Amino acid sequence: MSAVPATEIAEVTALTLEGSGVLAPAGKRVLVPGALAGEEVTFQRRRRRRNYDEGVLLEVRRSSPDRVTPACEYFGRCGGCSLQHLAPDAQLAMKQSTLLDSLARISSVAPDQLLPPVRGAIWGYRRKARLAVRHVERKGRVLVGFREAEKPWVVDMLRCATAEPAISGLIEPLSVLIGKLSIRARLPQVEATVADNATALVFRVLDPPTPADRDELRAFAARHGVRVYLQPGNPESVAPLDPGGAGEDLHYRLPAFDLTLTFGPTDFIQVHGEVNRMMVDQALRLLAPAATDRVLDLYCGIGNFTLPLARHAGEVVGLEGAAAAVHRGRQNATLASLAHAHFVEADLAGAGVEGAWTRERFDLVLLDPPRTGAAELLPALGRIGARRIVYVSCHPGTLARDAGLLVREHGYRLASAGVMDMFPHTSHVESMALFERA
């Protein structure tokens, strides 16, 4: 019979982005989820590792002034958010500090100017969500929601405080619907997207729905005013439940540029629509394109930055590896009558890093790479020698690495940088940096 872990008391010295307090009683670090820096807490160790232990919070004996009551009843179980117990201003301050610490520690650079955080609504903001589905026999129903923190199980939830109401309000009805389907055990996921003109649901189906299943899905779509798509295979297999029944393209607006961007139900769009609009505005302010400028937009997607840039620049070339996104970008350029915005398919992780674009002239560059960053492209950017580069990042570590290379090896200085609160209450750190030719 194993011994009950001892109860300990210690002061929290730091907080991780994943929402765990860092304690160091007897010299060995202990990570305790839910504890905040500056607090005195009672805890027990639950798992011992080589370099640190994991603990469970029992009591907060002295609270941090930054502690708030989480708005979501599933906080602590759901893996979607880790920082709801920390005040929003303190969340942003921690993310800004993470960005600056990464730049200093990894590349020994600092921005000449710190940009104010880009921030928007902190609740009901999430316009895209991938909902896990699991039929649980012992509960006698289907669970729909996010997975538990560090576990494969689906949280038994009825709503989500960070999702747009159009998504949150569908979680319980989706549970009931899928429970009626013959393929409920073969339907692992629903991808929900809220566009400006519709809400789309993509059901991942491992077996074909029966005619009765299709009737249930049609009735659900009519009752809730949503569009239903089926995905039997890879993302290219997505199709409307009924051929010809998709209606007009999904879209969102960028009103500051009089633009409507269409997209497919599984296409990448930024999760926070309000912050996305402010992010695009800031990128344009920092790049300051003129009518004589030729601009390069790397990892351009469907044209989220490309087309706003084309409202001001003489020519914009967007490069993207996904053929479907390139096709959609061209459609959006045509819709906006922006003939000087060009979308080109290019492998930016392989042979494309030495493509024809690397031998062309560009005055300005914007890049929005994946979490792995853009180290392979930096030599080409150094040769192009654009006078300004705006780097949009979803990972402070790879941004810091690439910033060091741009500064030390390619003749740029880090003029400004700051965070964007694209994912409030989560550990994600989105940021933007401006590099100017030294």
LODREN-395357 format. One record per residue (C-alpha): residue number from 1; z, y, x. Coordinates in nm, 4 decimals. Layout:
N
REC:NUM:Z:Y:X
...
//
This chain:
438
REC:1:0.0000:0.0000:0.0000
REC:2:-0.1101:0.3296:0.1550
REC:3:0.1429:0.6078:0.2060
REC:4:0.1268:0.9223:-0.0080
REC:5:-0.0009:1.2130:0.2075
REC:6:0.2659:1.4624:0.3065
REC:7:0.2761:1.8000:0.1315
REC:8:0.2218:2.0848:0.3768
REC:9:0.2387:2.4649:0.3663
REC:10:0.0161:2.6853:0.5799
REC:11:-0.1658:3.0189:0.5936
REC:12:-0.5416:3.0344:0.5358
REC:13:-0.7107:3.2036:0.8316
REC:14:-1.0741:3.2092:0.7163
REC:15:-1.3122:3.1127:0.4357
REC:16:-1.6327:2.9117:0.4627
REC:17:-1.9445:2.9938:0.2625
REC:18:-1.8915:2.6633:0.0822
REC:19:-1.5672:2.8054:-0.0611
REC:20:-1.3147:2.6187:0.1527
REC:21:-1.0172:2.7880:0.3133
REC:22:-0.9657:2.7160:0.6834
REC:23:-0.6125:2.6308:0.7927
REC:24:-0.4884:2.5229:1.1343
REC:25:-0.1395:2.3737:1.1091
REC:26:-0.0426:2.1894:1.4266
REC:27:-0.3682:2.3096:1.5841
REC:28:-0.6144:2.0891:1.3932
REC:29:-0.8355:2.2598:1.1367
REC:30:-0.8061:2.1636:0.7717
REC:31:-1.0652:2.2670:0.5114
REC:32:-0.9161:2.3185:0.1652
REC:33:-1.1575:2.3960:-0.1223
REC:34:-1.0365:2.6764:-0.3480
REC:35:-0.8109:2.8458:-0.0907
REC:36:-0.8922:3.2010:0.0249
REC:37:-0.8407:3.3807:0.3542
REC:38:-0.4973:3.5458:0.3816
REC:39:-0.3313:3.3165:0.1297
REC:40:-0.0335:3.0903:0.1825
REC:41:-0.0978:2.7567:0.0156
REC:42:0.0542:2.4158:-0.0412
REC:43:-0.1901:2.1315:0.0231
REC:44:-0.2299:1.7655:0.1105
REC:45:-0.4720:1.6094:0.3564
REC:46:-0.7045:1.3666:0.1799
REC:47:-0.9482:1.2707:0.4566
REC:48:-0.9124:1.2791:0.8330
REC:49:-1.2111:1.3402:1.0576
REC:50:-1.2524:1.3704:1.4337
REC:51:-1.2637:1.7519:1.4563
REC:52:-1.1094:1.8557:1.1248
REC:53:-0.9382:1.7206:0.8159
REC:54:-1.0163:1.7749:0.4487
REC:55:-0.7411:1.8776:0.2115
REC:56:-0.6727:1.9337:-0.1555
REC:57:-0.5128:2.2549:-0.2843
REC:58:-0.1851:2.2025:-0.4709
REC:59:-0.0496:2.5563:-0.5101
REC:60:-0.1272:2.9133:-0.4076
REC:61:0.2071:3.0504:-0.2934
REC:62:0.0729:3.3951:-0.1970
REC:63:-0.2595:3.5074:-0.3457
REC:64:-0.5380:3.7055:-0.1842
REC:65:-0.6191:4.0398:-0.3513
REC:66:-0.9779:3.9111:-0.3627
REC:67:-0.8892:3.6117:-0.5811
REC:68:-1.0347:3.6173:-0.9338
REC:69:-1.0323:3.3694:-1.2199
REC:70:-1.3607:3.1721:-1.2246
REC:71:-1.5619:3.2429:-1.5383
REC:72:-1.6998:2.8887:-1.5532
REC:73:-1.4823:2.6073:-1.6882
REC:74:-1.6630:2.3600:-1.4604
REC:75:-1.5899:2.5433:-1.1366
REC:76:-1.4441:2.3055:-0.8806
REC:77:-1.6325:2.0057:-1.0172
REC:78:-1.9883:2.1394:-1.0401
REC:79:-2.1712:2.1643:-0.7100
REC:80:-2.3780:2.4619:-0.8231
REC:81:-2.1273:2.7338:-0.7255
REC:82:-1.8634:2.7483:-0.4534
REC:83:-1.7383:3.1095:-0.4588
REC:84:-1.6504:3.1920:-0.8200
REC:85:-1.2835:3.2326:-0.7212
REC:86:-1.3759:3.5162:-0.4813
REC:87:-1.4375:3.8707:-0.6122
REC:88:-1.8101:3.9631:-0.6160
REC:89:-1.7697:4.2504:-0.3685
REC:90:-1.5867:4.0175:-0.1304
REC:91:-1.8632:3.7567:-0.1680
REC:92:-2.1227:4.0119:-0.0602
REC:93:-1.9070:4.1344:0.2276
REC:94:-1.8704:3.7765:0.3519
REC:95:-2.2450:3.7146:0.3294
REC:96:-2.3210:4.0396:0.5113
REC:97:-2.0702:3.9392:0.7789
REC:98:-2.2332:3.5951:0.8045
REC:99:-2.5709:3.7588:0.8638
REC:100:-2.4401:3.9932:1.1335
REC:101:-2.2335:3.7196:1.2999
REC:102:-2.5391:3.4906:1.3091
REC:103:-2.7530:3.7608:1.4693
REC:104:-2.4870:3.8325:1.7315
REC:105:-2.3912:3.4722:1.8058
REC:106:-2.7373:3.3127:1.8086
REC:107:-2.9576:3.5868:1.9493
REC:108:-2.7256:3.8658:2.0723
REC:109:-2.9044:4.1278:1.8626
REC:110:-2.7816:4.3745:1.6023
REC:111:-2.9731:4.5912:1.3567
REC:112:-2.9907:4.9632:1.4260
REC:113:-2.9136:5.0177:1.0566
REC:114:-2.7330:4.7996:0.8029
REC:115:-2.9135:4.7932:0.4685
REC:116:-2.6959:4.8172:0.1556
REC:117:-2.6788:4.4838:-0.0307
REC:118:-2.9419:4.4236:-0.2974
REC:119:-2.7491:4.3150:-0.6031
REC:120:-2.7995:4.2563:-0.9742
REC:121:-2.6332:4.0681:-1.2599
REC:122:-2.3850:3.8024:-1.1454
REC:123:-2.3741:3.5978:-1.4696
REC:124:-2.6590:3.4617:-1.6776
REC:125:-2.9092:3.5446:-1.4029
REC:126:-3.0589:3.2083:-1.3112
REC:127:-3.4081:3.1818:-1.4614
REC:128:-3.4950:2.8483:-1.2985
REC:129:-3.2796:2.5351:-1.2898
REC:130:-3.3310:2.1699:-1.2060
REC:131:-3.1019:1.9812:-1.4424
REC:132:-3.0003:1.6260:-1.3568
REC:133:-2.9942:1.3683:-1.6388
REC:134:-2.7897:1.0488:-1.6584
REC:135:-2.7305:0.8083:-1.9434
REC:136:-2.3644:0.6985:-1.9168
REC:137:-2.2950:0.3876:-2.1213
REC:138:-1.9171:0.4169:-2.1120
REC:139:-1.9343:0.7712:-2.2494
REC:140:-2.1911:0.6677:-2.5050
REC:141:-2.4115:0.9652:-2.4355
REC:142:-2.6476:1.1349:-2.1940
REC:143:-2.5152:1.3904:-1.9460
REC:144:-2.7371:1.6889:-1.8620
REC:145:-2.6391:1.9438:-1.5979
REC:146:-2.5755:1.9888:-1.2283
REC:147:-2.4387:1.7290:-0.9904
REC:148:-2.0774:1.7265:-0.8841
REC:149:-1.9838:1.8806:-0.5504
REC:150:-2.0564:1.6292:-0.2722
REC:151:-2.1070:1.3494:-0.5280
REC:152:-2.4131:1.2016:-0.6995
REC:153:-2.2607:1.2126:-1.0485
REC:154:-2.3704:1.4570:-1.3169
REC:155:-2.1026:1.6974:-1.4419
REC:156:-2.0122:1.6473:-1.8073
REC:157:-2.0966:2.0042:-1.9101
REC:158:-2.2111:2.1909:-2.2207
REC:159:-2.3168:2.5260:-2.0684
REC:160:-2.3700:2.7096:-1.7389
REC:161:-2.2320:3.0588:-1.6776
REC:162:-2.4879:3.1470:-1.4094
REC:163:-2.7970:3.0241:-1.5957
REC:164:-2.9910:3.2511:-1.8271
REC:165:-2.8747:3.1983:-2.1880
REC:166:-3.2132:3.0431:-2.2695
REC:167:-3.1269:2.7605:-2.0253
REC:168:-2.7506:2.7417:-2.0760
REC:169:-2.7900:2.7140:-2.4517
REC:170:-3.0185:2.4110:-2.4142
REC:171:-2.7853:2.1900:-2.2087
REC:172:-2.6017:2.0353:-2.5045
REC:173:-2.9125:2.0070:-2.7278
REC:174:-3.0972:1.8368:-2.4405
REC:175:-2.8168:1.5825:-2.4121
REC:176:-2.8528:1.4986:-2.7807
REC:177:-3.2332:1.4873:-2.7637
REC:178:-3.2577:1.2600:-2.4609
REC:179:-2.9948:1.0303:-2.6107
REC:180:-3.2399:0.9617:-2.8951
REC:181:-3.5297:0.8655:-2.6651
REC:182:-3.6168:0.5065:-2.5803
REC:183:-3.6697:0.6152:-2.2169
REC:184:-3.3317:0.7909:-2.1817
REC:185:-3.2417:0.5696:-1.8840
REC:186:-3.5773:0.6453:-1.7225
REC:187:-3.5638:1.0245:-1.7467
REC:188:-3.3713:1.1543:-1.4427
REC:189:-3.4439:1.5276:-1.4514
REC:190:-3.5432:1.8290:-1.6588
REC:191:-3.6738:2.1382:-1.4808
REC:192:-3.6152:2.4520:-1.6873
REC:193:-3.7882:2.7863:-1.6291
REC:194:-3.7480:3.1115:-1.8200
REC:195:-4.0598:3.3284:-1.8033
REC:196:-4.0943:3.6691:-1.9639
REC:197:-4.3004:3.5134:-2.2427
REC:198:-4.1599:3.1614:-2.2870
REC:199:-3.9097:2.8983:-2.1770
REC:200:-4.0635:2.5845:-2.0255
REC:201:-3.9046:2.2403:-1.9880
REC:202:-4.0574:1.9783:-1.7585
REC:203:-3.9283:1.6269:-1.8312
REC:204:-3.9533:1.3889:-1.5343
REC:205:-4.0463:1.0583:-1.6975
REC:206:-4.0502:0.7331:-1.5014
REC:207:-4.1864:0.5438:-1.8044
REC:208:-4.4342:0.6763:-2.0629
REC:209:-4.2690:0.8124:-2.3789
REC:210:-4.3380:0.6117:-2.6922
REC:211:-4.5039:0.7754:-2.9957
REC:212:-4.1564:0.8084:-3.1503
REC:213:-4.0301:0.9741:-2.8317
REC:214:-4.3162:1.2210:-2.8441
REC:215:-4.2318:1.3065:-3.2049
REC:216:-3.8716:1.3801:-3.1028
REC:217:-3.9919:1.6028:-2.8163
REC:218:-4.2307:1.7915:-3.0463
REC:219:-3.9569:1.8499:-3.3024
REC:220:-3.7219:1.9738:-3.0266
REC:221:-3.9870:2.2138:-2.8929
REC:222:-4.0471:2.3568:-3.2410
REC:223:-3.6770:2.3841:-3.3240
REC:224:-3.5829:2.5644:-3.0016
REC:225:-3.9054:2.7572:-2.9404
REC:226:-3.9723:2.6041:-2.5980
REC:227:-4.2736:2.4546:-2.4248
REC:228:-4.2493:2.0896:-2.3247
REC:229:-4.4283:1.9334:-2.0290
REC:230:-4.4184:1.5796:-1.8898
REC:231:-4.4145:1.4871:-1.5229
REC:232:-4.4900:1.1153:-1.4707
REC:233:-4.5515:1.1470:-1.0961
REC:234:-4.5725:1.4204:-0.8318
REC:235:-4.5767:1.7913:-0.9287
REC:236:-4.9559:1.7793:-0.9687
REC:237:-4.9079:1.5316:-1.2559
REC:238:-4.7318:1.7881:-1.4790
REC:239:-4.9116:1.8325:-1.8112
REC:240:-4.8251:1.9710:-2.1560
REC:241:-4.6779:1.7222:-2.4020
REC:242:-4.9906:1.7709:-2.6130
REC:243:-5.3236:1.8480:-2.4417
REC:244:-5.4250:2.2062:-2.5093
REC:245:-5.0792:2.2907:-2.6356
REC:246:-4.9496:2.4926:-2.3399
REC:247:-5.0425:2.8337:-2.4812
REC:248:-5.0900:3.1365:-2.2562
REC:249:-4.9830:3.1121:-1.8933
REC:250:-4.6177:3.1629:-1.8107
REC:251:-4.5659:3.5017:-1.6474
REC:252:-4.3180:3.7581:-1.5220
REC:253:-4.3630:4.1314:-1.4782
REC:254:-4.3188:4.3625:-1.1802
REC:255:-4.3221:4.6855:-1.3814
REC:256:-4.2865:4.9192:-1.0822
REC:257:-4.6327:4.8033:-0.9724
REC:258:-4.7823:4.7426:-1.3188
REC:259:-4.8289:4.3750:-1.2338
REC:260:-4.8143:4.0554:-1.4359
REC:261:-4.7848:3.7400:-1.2252
REC:262:-4.8752:3.4108:-1.3921
REC:263:-4.7326:3.0810:-1.2703
REC:264:-4.7088:2.7131:-1.3612
REC:265:-4.3902:2.5459:-1.4899
REC:266:-4.3082:2.3918:-1.1498
REC:267:-4.4392:2.6735:-0.9282
REC:268:-4.1920:2.8462:-0.6985
REC:269:-4.0591:3.1776:-0.8276
REC:270:-3.7447:3.3601:-0.7184
REC:271:-3.4402:3.2487:-0.9178
REC:272:-3.3000:3.5960:-0.9939
REC:273:-3.5634:3.8081:-1.1689
REC:274:-3.3747:4.1375:-1.1403
REC:275:-3.2956:4.0928:-0.7710
REC:276:-3.6540:3.9842:-0.7092
REC:277:-3.7821:4.3158:-0.8454
REC:278:-3.5425:4.5094:-0.6211
REC:279:-3.6299:4.2889:-0.3242
REC:280:-4.0010:4.3641:-0.3642
REC:281:-3.9241:4.7361:-0.3988
REC:282:-3.7201:4.7306:-0.0765
REC:283:-3.9856:4.5383:0.1170
REC:284:-4.2467:4.7972:0.0190
REC:285:-4.0176:5.0850:0.1192
REC:286:-3.9515:4.9298:0.4595
REC:287:-4.3143:4.8438:0.5349
REC:288:-4.4437:5.1749:0.3925
REC:289:-4.8090:5.0633:0.3679
REC:290:-5.0801:5.3293:0.3706
REC:291:-5.4289:5.3203:0.2212
REC:292:-5.5753:5.2608:0.5683
REC:293:-5.3498:4.9649:0.6517
REC:294:-5.4455:4.6001:0.6715
REC:295:-5.1469:4.3814:0.5788
REC:296:-5.0732:4.0132:0.6415
REC:297:-4.8447:3.8274:0.3965
REC:298:-4.7340:3.4886:0.5330
REC:299:-4.6030:3.2189:0.2954
REC:300:-4.7356:3.4353:0.0134
REC:301:-4.7001:3.1895:-0.2771
REC:302:-4.8480:3.3220:-0.6020
REC:303:-4.8528:3.6814:-0.4761
REC:304:-4.4986:3.8103:-0.5357
REC:305:-4.5313:4.0474:-0.2373
REC:306:-4.9080:4.0308:-0.1817
REC:307:-5.0095:4.2086:-0.4997
REC:308:-4.7494:4.4907:-0.4846
REC:309:-4.8635:4.5507:-0.1252
REC:310:-5.2230:4.5650:-0.2466
REC:311:-5.1304:4.8532:-0.4795
REC:312:-5.0792:5.0688:-0.1670
REC:313:-5.2639:4.9105:0.1282
REC:314:-5.6339:4.9071:0.2103
REC:315:-5.6437:4.5242:0.2343
REC:316:-5.3900:4.2427:0.2068
REC:317:-5.4417:3.8849:0.3234
REC:318:-5.1983:3.6269:0.1878
REC:319:-5.1642:3.2905:0.3632
REC:320:-5.0062:2.9919:0.1882
REC:321:-5.0015:2.6172:0.2495
REC:322:-4.9946:2.5058:-0.1156
REC:323:-5.3444:2.4980:-0.2654
REC:324:-5.2125:2.5390:-0.6213
REC:325:-5.0258:2.8579:-0.5254
REC:326:-5.3366:2.9974:-0.3535
REC:327:-5.5405:2.9299:-0.6681
REC:328:-5.2762:3.1001:-0.8810
REC:329:-5.2586:3.3971:-0.6442
REC:330:-5.6335:3.4477:-0.6730
REC:331:-5.6045:3.4388:-1.0514
REC:332:-5.3288:3.6999:-1.0382
REC:333:-5.5355:3.9235:-0.8103
REC:334:-5.8265:3.9025:-1.0532
REC:335:-5.5970:3.9753:-1.3477
REC:336:-5.4748:4.2893:-1.1676
REC:337:-5.8265:4.3932:-1.0561
REC:338:-5.7149:4.3873:-0.6921
REC:339:-6.0293:4.2705:-0.5158
REC:340:-5.8884:4.3705:-0.1770
REC:341:-5.6057:4.1126:-0.2070
REC:342:-5.7243:3.7854:-0.0543
REC:343:-5.5467:3.4485:-0.0752
REC:344:-5.6226:3.1882:0.1914
REC:345:-5.4953:2.8317:0.2186
REC:346:-5.3478:2.7763:0.5650
REC:347:-5.1163:2.5201:0.7221
REC:348:-4.8462:2.7454:0.8619
REC:349:-4.6488:2.4568:1.0061
REC:350:-4.9297:2.2765:1.1914
REC:351:-5.2798:2.3547:1.3074
REC:352:-5.2806:2.6730:1.1034
REC:353:-5.0558:2.8484:1.3541
REC:354:-5.3664:2.8857:1.5709
REC:355:-5.6028:2.9693:1.2830
REC:356:-5.8573:3.2494:1.2589
REC:357:-5.5957:3.4891:1.1216
REC:358:-5.4207:3.4921:1.4600
REC:359:-5.7235:3.6659:1.6111
REC:360:-5.7521:3.9384:1.3468
REC:361:-5.6042:4.2877:1.3361
REC:362:-5.3157:4.3634:1.1020
REC:363:-5.1122:4.6837:1.0918
REC:364:-4.8220:4.5398:0.8944
REC:365:-4.6824:4.1892:0.8388
REC:366:-4.4522:4.0440:0.5746
REC:367:-4.3253:3.6865:0.5977
REC:368:-4.1022:3.4857:0.3650
REC:369:-4.0697:3.1451:0.5333
REC:370:-3.8723:2.8366:0.4241
REC:371:-3.5225:2.7632:0.5560
REC:372:-3.6684:2.6302:0.8824
REC:373:-3.7897:2.9794:0.9701
REC:374:-4.1122:3.0785:1.1434
REC:375:-4.0630:3.0194:1.5161
REC:376:-4.4064:2.8545:1.5505
REC:377:-4.5798:3.1680:1.4213
REC:378:-4.4029:3.4244:1.6376
REC:379:-4.6357:3.4038:1.9413
REC:380:-4.9294:3.4813:1.7102
REC:381:-4.7381:3.7736:1.5572
REC:382:-4.6667:3.9006:1.9065
REC:383:-5.0382:3.8972:1.9858
REC:384:-5.1296:4.0689:1.6588
REC:385:-4.8867:4.3479:1.7467
REC:386:-4.8365:4.4928:1.3968
REC:387:-4.6337:4.8133:1.4024
REC:388:-4.3838:4.6819:1.1436
REC:389:-4.2738:4.3341:1.0296
REC:390:-4.0558:4.2632:0.7270
REC:391:-3.8914:3.9213:0.7430
REC:392:-3.7454:3.7811:0.4189
REC:393:-3.5053:3.4971:0.4928
REC:394:-3.3119:3.2318:0.3007
REC:395:-3.1182:3.1130:0.6077
REC:396:-2.9306:3.3500:0.8419
REC:397:-2.9348:3.1019:1.1302
REC:398:-3.3135:3.0702:1.1511
REC:399:-3.3571:3.4435:1.0922
REC:400:-3.1209:3.5090:1.3850
REC:401:-3.3122:3.2679:1.6089
REC:402:-3.6467:3.4269:1.5192
REC:403:-3.5057:3.7787:1.5543
REC:404:-3.4024:3.7016:1.9107
REC:405:-3.7543:3.5796:1.9916
REC:406:-3.9221:3.8823:1.8341
REC:407:-3.6951:4.1195:2.0267
REC:408:-3.6815:3.9477:2.3654
REC:409:-4.0290:3.7972:2.3886
REC:410:-4.2639:3.9862:2.1591
REC:411:-4.1840:4.3539:2.1970
REC:412:-3.9968:4.4377:1.8750
REC:413:-3.6639:4.5958:1.7909
REC:414:-3.4488:4.5056:1.4905
REC:415:-3.4535:4.8330:1.3001
REC:416:-3.2549:4.7258:0.9933
REC:417:-3.1203:4.4223:0.8087
REC:418:-2.9099:4.3399:0.5050
REC:419:-2.8340:4.0739:0.2467
REC:420:-2.9712:4.0238:-0.1040
REC:421:-2.7545:3.8601:-0.3703
REC:422:-3.0208:3.6246:-0.5047
REC:423:-2.7617:3.3526:-0.5790
REC:424:-2.4253:3.5080:-0.6775
REC:425:-2.1231:3.2752:-0.6513
REC:426:-2.3071:3.0301:-0.4232
REC:427:-2.3203:2.9758:-0.0475
REC:428:-2.6858:3.0856:-0.0231
REC:429:-2.7397:3.3896:0.2013
REC:430:-3.0699:3.5673:0.1359
REC:431:-3.1547:3.8586:0.3630
REC:432:-3.4268:4.0984:0.4730
REC:433:-3.4924:4.2413:0.8183
REC:434:-3.7282:4.5114:0.9439
REC:435:-3.8744:4.4836:1.2943
REC:436:-4.0598:4.7738:1.4529
REC:437:-4.2840:4.7630:1.7550
REC:438:-4.0773:4.8832:2.0494
//
